């Protein structure tokens, strides 16, 4: 309600509408699967591969064992080919805890405050790696902390977050927090500056729950507890305050410990994926991540990858993810049909009931260099396809086919598990599986762009499905602003004025042959208006790709004339 003065005049009122509301996390692609460390079951946005490594790690190191996960390899492929934003959801088995560390104060050498890593399960319990090797505690730490400065006169200090395996003479500083203190009334209060919130997934409500008072500004740690001094004086307002001089932390460094996790036997051998073990995880361990990514109001992405899950061994999980993708209607699910060693015949049999324009699959497995370890590994196609999609969108647009020599090259691939014959490629494509072909002088190339839709239509192609995803996502944003507006010609014209230029741009960029948008009195008569409805119709002619090229070589007798 407006405020007025008693006598005539102008009253100026401040209305703050800048409060931030929850916005969906937006990413170009999403990956779910095991990682070395990181928050469990909390979708986290990464913008570079270094960003991914700092948060989720790259390799597990223990004694002579050095191993990584397919999730890491897929993330590398995505960013190495121009990807800019990746939503990563870490999947784990068993019960995981975070690592903690206490910071000692000058006064009485007691704990000043404690920190906790945002990522759980930095270590692996004893097991085997599938070849008889023993998995023990990992040697690569997540991060370490350093109190770089400490000022007893002001009660302030500087806290650094460093890479855990760096050296004192060559520090890798991930974050720096200057002039923080232990005064809860101060704007530089350490918990307020760094953050103290803890995120956890509640499987009952299928929601992420937040505890703690201050949002996390750090991507690696949170303030767990603060033991500030007992108040020993009153300020001018009579408020009890404390002197924060003797309780500030001692200059020095420290590491985090106490993290626990569980990885099953056979964790790190890609070829040994089984019905109950996908890189150390039971397929049921994916349930929380699957449920979290169902809601497009919380997380938005264009394409989803789950390297390690295969249709032949984990059919129900693949089906659930594909169903969720269809219900979301805003992304494409790239799935693997078979495990290591399965033939073309097995692949075709696995397509079976998979019938959806929101899914796509590629074959066969590929030989590549693990970017974390430098070892040669076998990996399913969904491990390298993220790079193809990233490169396609970087140099062209989502409505171009992520295939062929120009956009479908697999530079990271040394060879495929099977060198497909023409008959193999024909059989795969007829079954809606996209072959990875080995071409002379070119290498391994994606040579197909079919979705899993069985019925022949424009939507049985990846480029058209991704075009529709782009159009729907944009137009939905415009339509959301019209909800509860007056159902008049002005509102309808406003909608058209924003949608039409976007479609014209897509047409100019070769996404459409033609289009027409109708939202007027012809489809919004009095009966529609009286039902509180607003109807729009978007007619589009999507561009098609040239996949089947026939060139006739015609020999003419000497002296014959060429056709006009």
C-alpha positions as CSV (number, residue, x, y, z in Angstrom):
1,X,0.0,0.0,0.0
2,X,1.2,3.5,-0.9
3,X,2.3,5.9,1.9
4,X,0.9,9.4,1.8
5,X,1.7,12.4,3.9
6,X,-1.1,14.3,5.7
7,X,-0.6,17.5,3.8
8,X,-0.4,17.7,0.0
9,X,2.9,16.7,-1.5
10,X,4.9,14.0,-3.1
11,X,6.0,10.9,-1.2
12,X,8.8,8.8,-2.7
13,X,8.7,5.1,-1.8
14,X,11.4,2.5,-2.4
15,X,10.2,-0.9,-3.6
16,X,13.0,-3.5,-4.0
17,X,12.2,-6.1,-6.6
18,X,15.7,-7.2,-7.1
19,X,15.6,-10.1,-4.7
20,X,17.0,-13.2,-6.4
21,X,14.6,-16.1,-6.9
22,X,15.6,-19.7,-7.6
23,X,16.5,-20.0,-11.3
24,X,17.0,-23.3,-13.1
25,X,20.6,-24.4,-13.7
26,X,21.3,-24.2,-17.4
27,X,23.9,-26.2,-19.2
28,X,24.7,-27.3,-22.7
29,X,25.0,-31.0,-21.7
30,X,24.6,-33.2,-18.7
31,X,26.5,-36.3,-17.5
32,X,25.7,-38.6,-14.6
33,X,28.1,-41.3,-13.3
34,X,30.9,-42.1,-10.8
35,X,33.8,-39.6,-10.1
36,X,36.7,-39.7,-7.8
37,X,35.3,-37.0,-5.5
38,X,32.7,-34.3,-5.4
39,X,29.3,-33.7,-3.9
40,X,27.2,-36.8,-4.1
41,X,23.9,-36.5,-6.0
42,X,24.1,-32.8,-6.3
43,X,24.1,-31.6,-10.0
44,X,27.0,-29.2,-10.3
45,X,27.7,-26.9,-13.2
46,X,31.3,-27.0,-14.7
47,X,32.4,-24.5,-17.3
48,X,35.9,-25.9,-18.1
49,X,37.7,-29.2,-17.8
50,X,40.0,-27.7,-15.2
51,X,36.8,-26.7,-13.3
52,X,35.6,-30.3,-13.6
53,X,38.9,-31.7,-12.3
54,X,39.1,-29.3,-9.4
55,X,35.6,-30.3,-8.3
56,X,35.3,-34.0,-9.2
57,X,38.9,-35.1,-9.6
58,X,40.4,-36.9,-12.6
59,X,42.2,-40.0,-11.3
60,X,42.2,-42.3,-8.3
61,X,45.7,-43.0,-7.1
62,X,46.6,-45.7,-4.6
63,X,50.0,-47.3,-4.4
64,X,50.8,-48.4,-8.0
65,X,47.2,-48.1,-9.2
66,X,46.2,-45.1,-11.2
67,X,42.6,-45.2,-12.5
68,X,39.9,-42.9,-13.7
69,X,36.2,-43.1,-14.7
70,X,34.3,-42.9,-18.0
71,X,32.6,-39.8,-16.6
72,X,35.9,-38.0,-16.5
73,X,36.8,-39.1,-20.1
74,X,33.4,-37.9,-21.3
75,X,33.8,-34.6,-19.6
76,X,37.2,-34.2,-21.3
77,X,35.8,-35.0,-24.7
78,X,33.0,-32.4,-24.2
79,X,35.3,-29.5,-23.1
80,X,38.2,-30.5,-25.5
81,X,35.8,-29.9,-28.4
82,X,34.4,-26.6,-27.5
83,X,31.8,-27.4,-24.8
84,X,31.1,-24.5,-22.5
85,X,28.8,-25.7,-19.7
86,X,28.4,-29.2,-18.3
87,X,26.1,-30.4,-15.6
88,X,27.7,-33.2,-13.7
89,X,25.9,-35.4,-11.2
90,X,28.1,-37.7,-9.2
91,X,26.8,-41.3,-8.5
92,X,28.2,-43.3,-5.7
93,X,27.5,-46.6,-3.8
94,X,27.3,-47.0,-0.1
95,X,27.6,-44.3,2.5
96,X,29.9,-41.4,1.9
97,X,31.2,-38.7,4.3
98,X,33.0,-35.5,3.7
99,X,36.6,-34.7,4.9
100,X,37.0,-32.2,7.7
101,X,39.8,-30.1,9.2
102,X,40.2,-28.0,12.4
103,X,41.9,-24.6,12.4
104,X,43.8,-23.9,15.6
105,X,43.7,-20.5,17.3
106,X,46.4,-18.6,19.0
107,X,44.6,-18.5,22.3
108,X,45.0,-21.7,24.3
109,X,45.9,-23.5,21.0
110,X,42.2,-24.5,20.8
111,X,40.1,-24.9,17.7
112,X,39.2,-21.6,16.2
113,X,36.8,-23.0,13.5
114,X,36.5,-26.1,11.4
115,X,36.1,-26.6,7.6
116,X,34.5,-29.4,5.6
117,X,35.0,-30.3,2.0
118,X,32.0,-29.9,-0.2
119,X,32.8,-33.2,-1.9
120,X,32.2,-36.5,-0.1
121,X,34.0,-39.8,-0.5
122,X,37.5,-38.9,-1.5
123,X,38.8,-42.4,-0.8
124,X,37.8,-45.9,-1.7
125,X,37.5,-48.8,0.7
126,X,39.6,-51.9,0.1
127,X,38.5,-54.0,-2.8
128,X,39.9,-55.1,-6.1
129,X,40.2,-53.4,-9.4
130,X,39.1,-56.3,-11.5
131,X,42.6,-57.6,-12.1
132,X,43.5,-58.6,-8.6
133,X,44.9,-55.3,-7.5
134,X,44.0,-53.8,-4.2
135,X,42.1,-50.5,-3.8
136,X,43.1,-48.7,-0.7
137,X,42.9,-45.1,0.4
138,X,43.5,-42.7,-2.4
139,X,46.7,-40.6,-2.3
140,X,45.5,-37.6,-4.2
141,X,44.0,-35.1,-1.8
142,X,41.1,-32.9,-2.8
143,X,42.3,-29.5,-1.4
144,X,44.2,-28.1,1.5
145,X,43.9,-24.9,3.5
146,X,46.4,-22.3,4.4
147,X,46.2,-19.4,6.9
148,X,48.5,-17.0,5.0
149,X,48.2,-13.9,7.3
150,X,47.0,-13.3,10.8
151,X,46.6,-9.9,12.3
152,X,46.0,-9.9,16.1
153,X,45.4,-6.2,16.3
154,X,42.5,-6.3,13.9
155,X,41.4,-9.8,14.5
156,X,41.5,-10.6,10.7
157,X,43.3,-13.3,8.7
158,X,43.6,-14.6,5.1
159,X,42.5,-18.1,4.2
160,X,43.7,-19.8,1.0
161,X,42.2,-22.9,-0.6
162,X,45.0,-24.8,-2.3
163,X,45.3,-27.8,-4.5
164,X,45.9,-30.7,-2.2
165,X,48.9,-32.1,-4.0
166,X,50.7,-28.8,-4.7
167,X,54.0,-27.8,-3.1
168,X,54.8,-25.0,-0.7
169,X,57.3,-23.5,-3.1
170,X,54.9,-23.8,-6.0
171,X,51.4,-23.2,-4.7
172,X,48.2,-23.8,-6.7
173,X,45.8,-21.4,-5.1
174,X,42.2,-22.2,-6.0
175,X,40.5,-19.5,-3.9
176,X,41.6,-16.7,-1.6
177,X,39.6,-15.0,1.2
178,X,41.2,-11.9,2.6
179,X,40.5,-10.0,5.8
180,X,38.0,-12.5,7.2
181,X,37.3,-12.7,11.0
182,X,35.4,-14.7,13.6
183,X,33.0,-11.9,14.5
184,X,29.4,-13.1,13.6
185,X,28.3,-9.4,13.5
186,X,30.9,-8.5,10.9
187,X,30.4,-8.4,7.1
188,X,33.7,-10.3,6.9
189,X,32.6,-13.1,9.2
190,X,34.4,-16.2,7.9
191,X,31.2,-18.3,7.7
192,X,29.4,-15.4,5.9
193,X,32.2,-14.9,3.4
194,X,33.0,-18.6,2.6
195,X,29.6,-20.0,3.3
196,X,28.4,-22.7,5.7
197,X,25.5,-24.4,3.8
198,X,25.4,-28.1,3.4
199,X,23.4,-29.7,0.6
200,X,22.1,-33.2,0.8
201,X,19.7,-35.3,-1.2
202,X,16.5,-36.5,0.5
203,X,15.4,-39.7,-1.2
204,X,12.0,-39.6,0.4
205,X,11.1,-36.2,-1.0
206,X,13.4,-36.5,-4.0
207,X,14.7,-33.0,-3.3
208,X,17.9,-31.3,-2.3
209,X,17.8,-30.1,1.3
210,X,19.9,-27.2,2.5
211,X,21.2,-26.6,6.1
212,X,23.3,-23.7,7.2
213,X,22.8,-20.0,7.2
214,X,25.1,-18.5,4.6
215,X,25.2,-19.5,0.9
216,X,28.5,-21.1,-0.3
217,X,30.7,-18.8,-2.2
218,X,33.5,-21.4,-2.2
219,X,33.3,-24.3,-4.6
220,X,35.5,-26.6,-2.5
221,X,34.9,-26.0,1.2
222,X,32.3,-24.8,3.7
223,X,32.7,-23.5,7.3
224,X,31.4,-26.3,9.5
225,X,31.7,-24.7,13.0
226,X,33.0,-21.5,14.5
227,X,34.1,-21.2,18.1
228,X,34.2,-17.4,18.6
229,X,35.1,-15.9,22.1
230,X,32.6,-15.3,24.8
231,X,31.4,-11.7,24.8
232,X,33.5,-9.6,27.1
233,X,32.2,-6.0,26.6
234,X,29.1,-4.0,25.6
235,X,29.0,-1.7,22.6
236,X,27.4,1.7,22.6
237,X,24.0,0.1,22.1
238,X,24.5,-2.3,25.0
239,X,25.0,-5.3,22.7
240,X,27.4,-7.9,24.1
241,X,30.5,-8.1,21.8
242,X,33.8,-9.9,21.9
243,X,37.4,-9.0,21.1
244,X,38.7,-11.1,18.3
245,X,42.4,-10.8,18.8
246,X,43.7,-13.8,20.6
247,X,41.4,-16.3,19.0
248,X,42.4,-15.8,15.4
249,X,44.0,-18.8,13.7
250,X,47.7,-19.6,13.6
251,X,49.6,-19.1,10.3
252,X,50.2,-22.5,8.7
253,X,48.6,-25.1,6.4
254,X,46.5,-28.2,6.9
255,X,44.9,-31.0,5.0
256,X,41.4,-32.6,5.2
257,X,40.8,-36.1,6.4
258,X,38.1,-38.5,7.4
259,X,36.3,-38.9,4.1
260,X,35.0,-42.4,3.4
261,X,33.5,-44.1,0.5
262,X,32.8,-47.5,-1.1
263,X,33.7,-48.8,-4.5
264,X,32.9,-52.4,-5.5
265,X,35.3,-54.9,-7.0
266,X,35.9,-54.5,-10.7
267,X,35.4,-50.8,-10.4
268,X,37.7,-49.5,-13.0
269,X,37.8,-52.0,-15.8
270,X,35.5,-50.7,-18.5
271,X,35.4,-54.1,-20.2
272,X,34.1,-55.7,-17.0
273,X,30.9,-53.8,-16.7
274,X,28.2,-56.2,-15.6
275,X,24.5,-56.3,-14.7
276,X,25.3,-55.5,-11.0
277,X,28.5,-53.5,-11.4
278,X,29.0,-50.4,-13.6
279,X,32.4,-49.1,-12.8
280,X,32.1,-50.0,-9.1
281,X,28.4,-49.1,-8.8
282,X,25.3,-51.0,-8.8
283,X,22.8,-49.6,-11.4
284,X,20.4,-48.9,-8.6
285,X,22.9,-46.3,-7.3
286,X,21.8,-44.1,-10.2
287,X,18.3,-43.7,-8.9
288,X,18.8,-40.5,-7.0
289,X,20.5,-38.8,-9.9
290,X,17.8,-40.0,-12.3
291,X,15.1,-38.6,-10.1
292,X,16.8,-35.3,-9.6
293,X,17.2,-34.7,-13.4
294,X,13.5,-35.4,-14.0
295,X,12.5,-31.8,-13.3
296,X,13.3,-29.3,-16.0
297,X,12.3,-26.4,-13.8
298,X,15.4,-27.1,-11.7
299,X,18.0,-28.3,-14.3
300,X,18.0,-27.5,-18.1
301,X,20.3,-29.1,-20.6
302,X,20.2,-30.1,-24.3
303,X,21.8,-33.5,-24.3
304,X,22.3,-36.2,-21.6
305,X,25.0,-38.9,-21.4
306,X,25.4,-41.9,-19.0
307,X,28.6,-43.7,-20.0
308,X,28.7,-47.0,-18.1
309,X,25.0,-47.8,-18.3
310,X,24.1,-50.1,-21.2
311,X,20.8,-51.3,-22.5
312,X,21.7,-54.9,-22.6
313,X,22.6,-55.1,-18.9
314,X,20.8,-52.1,-17.4
315,X,17.6,-52.1,-19.4
316,X,15.3,-50.7,-16.7
317,X,17.5,-47.8,-15.9
318,X,17.9,-46.9,-19.6
319,X,14.1,-47.1,-20.0
320,X,13.5,-44.8,-17.0
321,X,15.9,-42.2,-18.2
322,X,14.5,-42.3,-21.8
323,X,10.9,-42.0,-20.4
324,X,12.0,-39.0,-18.2
325,X,13.6,-37.4,-21.3
326,X,10.5,-37.8,-23.3
327,X,8.4,-36.3,-20.5
328,X,10.8,-33.3,-20.2
329,X,10.8,-32.8,-23.9
330,X,13.8,-30.5,-23.8
331,X,16.9,-32.7,-24.4
332,X,18.2,-35.7,-26.2
333,X,19.4,-38.8,-24.4
334,X,22.5,-40.5,-26.0
335,X,22.5,-44.1,-24.7
336,X,24.8,-47.1,-25.1
337,X,23.1,-50.3,-26.3
338,X,25.7,-52.9,-25.5
339,X,28.8,-53.6,-23.4
340,X,32.3,-54.3,-24.5
341,X,32.7,-57.0,-27.1
342,X,29.1,-57.3,-28.4
343,X,28.6,-57.7,-32.1
344,X,26.4,-55.9,-34.6
345,X,23.8,-58.6,-34.2
346,X,23.6,-58.0,-30.5
347,X,23.3,-54.3,-31.0
348,X,20.4,-54.6,-33.4
349,X,18.6,-57.0,-31.0
350,X,18.9,-54.4,-28.2
351,X,17.2,-51.7,-30.1
352,X,14.0,-53.8,-29.6
353,X,11.3,-51.7,-27.9
354,X,13.4,-48.5,-28.0
355,X,11.2,-46.2,-30.0
356,X,11.7,-42.6,-29.3
357,X,12.9,-39.4,-31.1
358,X,14.4,-38.3,-27.8
359,X,17.0,-41.0,-27.8
360,X,20.0,-41.8,-30.0
361,X,22.7,-44.5,-30.0
362,X,26.1,-45.1,-31.6
363,X,28.2,-48.2,-32.1
364,X,30.9,-49.6,-31.7
365,X,33.1,-49.1,-28.6
366,X,36.3,-47.2,-29.3
367,X,40.0,-47.3,-28.4
368,X,41.3,-44.1,-27.0
369,X,43.8,-42.5,-24.6
370,X,42.5,-41.8,-21.1
371,X,43.2,-38.1,-20.6
372,X,43.8,-38.6,-16.9
373,X,46.2,-41.6,-17.0
374,X,47.6,-41.7,-20.5
375,X,46.6,-45.3,-20.8
376,X,44.9,-46.9,-23.7
377,X,41.3,-47.8,-22.8
378,X,38.2,-49.2,-24.4
379,X,35.2,-46.9,-24.0
380,X,31.6,-46.9,-25.1
381,X,30.6,-44.4,-27.8
382,X,28.8,-42.1,-25.4
383,X,32.2,-41.3,-23.9
384,X,33.3,-39.5,-27.0
385,X,30.0,-38.4,-28.6
386,X,29.8,-35.4,-26.1
387,X,32.7,-34.0,-28.0
388,X,31.0,-34.4,-31.3
389,X,27.9,-32.5,-30.1
390,X,30.0,-29.8,-28.5
391,X,32.0,-29.3,-31.7
392,X,28.8,-29.3,-33.8
393,X,27.2,-26.6,-31.7
394,X,30.4,-24.6,-31.6
395,X,31.0,-24.4,-35.4
396,X,27.4,-24.7,-36.6
397,X,24.1,-24.9,-34.6
398,X,22.1,-27.7,-32.9
399,X,20.0,-28.1,-36.0
400,X,23.0,-29.3,-38.0
401,X,23.7,-33.0,-38.1
402,X,26.4,-34.0,-35.6
403,X,27.9,-36.4,-38.1
404,X,30.1,-36.6,-41.2
405,X,33.6,-35.4,-42.0
406,X,32.9,-31.7,-41.3
407,X,31.3,-32.1,-37.8
408,X,31.5,-35.8,-36.9
409,X,35.2,-36.5,-36.6
410,X,36.4,-38.4,-33.5
411,X,39.9,-37.0,-33.1
412,X,40.4,-38.7,-29.7
413,X,39.7,-42.1,-31.1
414,X,42.5,-44.4,-32.2
415,X,40.3,-47.1,-33.7
416,X,37.0,-48.8,-33.2
417,X,36.5,-52.2,-31.6
418,X,35.1,-53.5,-34.9
419,X,35.8,-52.1,-38.3
420,X,32.4,-52.0,-39.8
421,X,31.7,-53.3,-43.3
422,X,29.3,-51.5,-45.6
423,X,26.8,-54.3,-44.8
424,X,27.3,-53.7,-41.1
425,X,26.6,-49.9,-41.5
426,X,23.5,-50.7,-43.6
427,X,22.1,-53.0,-41.0
428,X,22.8,-50.6,-38.1
429,X,21.3,-47.6,-39.9
430,X,18.2,-49.6,-40.8
431,X,17.9,-50.4,-37.1
432,X,18.3,-46.7,-36.2
433,X,21.8,-47.1,-34.7
434,X,24.4,-44.6,-35.8
435,X,27.7,-46.3,-37.0
436,X,31.2,-45.0,-36.3
437,X,32.9,-45.5,-39.6
438,X,36.6,-45.7,-40.3
439,X,37.4,-43.7,-43.4
440,X,40.7,-43.6,-45.4
441,X,42.8,-40.5,-44.7
442,X,40.1,-39.2,-42.3
443,X,40.0,-41.6,-39.4
444,X,37.0,-42.5,-37.3
445,X,33.9,-40.5,-38.1
446,X,30.2,-40.5,-36.9
447,X,28.4,-41.7,-40.0
448,X,24.8,-41.4,-39.0
449,X,22.3,-39.2,-37.2
450,X,19.2,-41.2,-36.6
451,X,17.1,-41.1,-33.5
452,X,15.5,-44.2,-32.1
453,X,12.1,-43.4,-33.6
454,X,11.0,-46.3,-35.7
455,X,8.3,-44.5,-37.8
456,X,9.7,-42.6,-40.7
457,X,9.3,-38.9,-40.2
458,X,11.3,-35.7,-39.9
459,X,11.8,-36.6,-36.2
460,X,13.7,-39.8,-36.9
461,X,16.8,-37.5,-37.4
462,X,18.9,-36.0,-34.6
463,X,19.2,-32.6,-36.3
464,X,15.4,-32.1,-36.5
465,X,14.8,-33.4,-33.0
466,X,17.4,-30.9,-31.7
467,X,15.9,-28.2,-33.8
468,X,12.5,-28.8,-32.2
469,X,14.1,-28.8,-28.7
470,X,15.7,-25.4,-29.4
471,X,12.4,-23.9,-30.8
472,X,10.3,-25.3,-27.9
473,X,12.7,-24.1,-25.2
474,X,12.8,-20.5,-26.6
475,X,9.0,-20.2,-27.3
476,X,8.2,-21.6,-23.9
477,X,10.1,-18.8,-22.3
478,X,8.1,-16.3,-24.3
479,X,4.8,-18.0,-23.6
480,X,5.6,-18.1,-19.8
481,X,5.5,-14.3,-19.8
482,X,2.1,-14.2,-21.3
483,X,0.4,-16.4,-18.7
484,X,-2.3,-14.4,-16.8
485,X,-2.0,-11.5,-19.3
486,X,-5.1,-10.1,-20.9
487,X,-6.3,-12.2,-23.8
488,X,-6.4,-9.4,-26.3
489,X,-5.0,-8.7,-29.7
490,X,-2.3,-6.6,-28.0
491,X,-1.0,-9.6,-26.0
492,X,-1.1,-11.9,-29.1
493,X,0.7,-9.3,-31.2
494,X,3.3,-8.9,-28.5
495,X,3.9,-12.7,-28.5
496,X,4.3,-12.7,-32.3
497,X,6.6,-9.8,-32.2
498,X,9.1,-11.7,-30.1
499,X,8.7,-15.2,-31.7
500,X,8.9,-14.2,-35.3
501,X,12.4,-12.6,-35.3
502,X,13.7,-15.7,-33.5
503,X,12.3,-18.0,-36.2
504,X,13.6,-15.7,-38.9
505,X,17.1,-16.0,-37.4
506,X,16.9,-19.8,-37.3
507,X,15.8,-19.7,-41.0
508,X,18.7,-17.5,-41.9
509,X,21.0,-20.0,-40.2
510,X,19.6,-22.9,-42.3
511,X,17.4,-24.4,-39.6
512,X,14.1,-23.9,-41.5
513,X,13.0,-23.8,-45.0
514,X,9.9,-21.9,-44.0
515,X,7.6,-21.1,-41.1
516,X,4.3,-19.5,-40.1
517,X,3.0,-18.5,-36.7
518,X,-0.8,-18.1,-36.1
519,X,-2.1,-16.5,-32.9
520,X,-5.1,-14.3,-33.8
521,X,-8.8,-14.3,-33.9
522,X,-8.9,-17.3,-36.2
523,X,-7.7,-19.7,-33.5
524,X,-8.7,-17.6,-30.5
525,X,-12.5,-17.1,-30.9
526,X,-14.9,-16.1,-28.2
527,X,-15.3,-19.7,-27.0
528,X,-11.6,-20.1,-26.6
529,X,-11.2,-16.8,-24.8
530,X,-14.1,-17.7,-22.4
531,X,-12.3,-20.8,-21.4
532,X,-9.3,-18.7,-20.4
533,X,-7.2,-20.2,-23.1
534,X,-4.7,-18.7,-25.6
535,X,-3.9,-20.8,-28.6
536,X,-0.9,-20.4,-30.9
537,X,0.2,-22.6,-33.9
538,X,3.7,-22.7,-35.2
539,X,4.0,-24.3,-38.6
540,X,7.6,-25.2,-39.6
541,X,9.4,-26.9,-42.5
542,X,12.7,-28.1,-41.0
543,X,15.7,-28.4,-43.2
544,X,16.8,-32.0,-44.1
545,X,20.3,-33.3,-44.5
546,X,21.8,-34.9,-47.6
547,X,22.6,-38.4,-46.3
548,X,22.2,-40.4,-49.4
549,X,24.1,-39.0,-52.4
550,X,23.9,-40.6,-55.8
551,X,26.2,-39.4,-58.6
552,X,25.9,-40.9,-62.1
553,X,29.0,-41.1,-64.3
554,X,27.7,-41.0,-67.9
555,X,30.0,-41.9,-70.8
556,X,29.3,-40.3,-74.1
557,X,30.7,-41.1,-77.5
558,X,33.2,-38.9,-79.0
559,X,31.6,-35.8,-80.5
560,X,28.3,-36.2,-78.7
561,X,26.8,-33.0,-77.3
562,X,26.4,-32.5,-73.5
563,X,22.8,-32.0,-72.2
564,X,21.7,-28.4,-71.9
